[in-house]
Structure formats: structure tokens, C-alpha cells
Amino acid sequence: MELTPGKKKVLIWYILIVSLMCVHPPWTKSKHAARLEIKENAGYDFVFDPPYGINTQIDFSRLFVQIIAASGVFGVLALRTKKEE
């Protein structure tokens, strides 16, 4: 299967967007209160400079959902890209 110029553009944009998602992932803060762990959104920040806080971690489930959504959108765009004749 050969990539057409239109599909190459879609693939390049997909790689760029997913890379940016991974470099600036979603973060969560954890709080512990009476045997409960409460997680709240801590925003998006650079992967090597996490948001301020002691119990912050990357929210991999939300990052995974974002990557799946981007894959679906860019997959549809790639399928709708017309072949050059």
C-alpha cells in the first residue's frame, strides 16, 4: 500500500498531535482521607515538569482515551482522503 500525498499529510499531523499529547499529558492529584483516595484533575503540563504538588501523577487512562479518539478522527480523515489520479 502506497501512501498518497494527502494520506502522508494526515499521518504527519497524527504523529504531531499524538506526540504533543504525550509531551503534555493530563495529570491528577491524589488526596487521602479516611481510607479513601480522592483523585482530582491537576491540568495538563510538561511531562518532565509536573504540576506543583506532592501526589501528582500522569492520568494514563485519560491519555489513552485521547489517543484513541485522535486515532479515530485521523483514521476517518485518512480513509476520506481521495486518491490522486
N, C-alpha and C positions, 0 to 999 in steps of 0.2 A: 504494500500500500504506500503510495507516494503522497507526500503532503503538498497540497496546493499552497500558493502564497497566502490565501485567506486563512487556511487552517493553521499555517505557521504563525500568523499574527495572533490567532486565538490561543494557540499553545504558549506563545511567549507571554501574552497577557495573563494567562492562567498561572504560569510559573511565577511571574512577578507578584501577582496578588497573593498566592499561597505563601510565597516567601515572606512577604510583608506581614501576613497573619502570624507566621511563626516567629518573626523577629519582634513583633509587638503583640504577644499573646494576652488573653484575658487572665486576670488574677483574682484570687479570693483571699479573704481574711478569715481566720478561724478564731472563734471565741469559745471558751469553755465555761459552762455554768451548770453546776449541779448535775453531773453525769450527762450533760447534753453538749454536743458540739454544734455551734451555730456558725454557718458559713455565709458570708455576705460578699457582694461584689466589691472588688477593690480597683476596678477600672482596667485599662489597658496601659501597658508600659513596656519599655525596652527589656528584652529577656535578661540582659546582664546587669540591669539596674532596676530591680523590683521595687514596687511601691513601698513607701515607708511603713514599717510595721514589723512586729516580731513574727507573727504566724501567717505570713503570706506565702502562697504557692500558686503555681500555674493551674488554671482550671482546664484540664485536658479534655473533659467531656464537652465543654462549650467550644473549645478549639476544634475538636473533632467534628462537631456539628457544623461549624463554619466551613471547614474544609470540604465536607460532604456537600453542603449547599453550593459552594463555589464550583465544585466538580460537576454538579448537575447543571448549573447555569452555563458553564463553559462547554459542557458536553452538548447541550442543546444548540449553543452557538456554533460549535464545530459541525454538527450534523446539518444545520441550516445553511452553512456556507456553501455557495454554489461552486461547482467545478468550472474552471476556465476552459473554454472550447477553442 
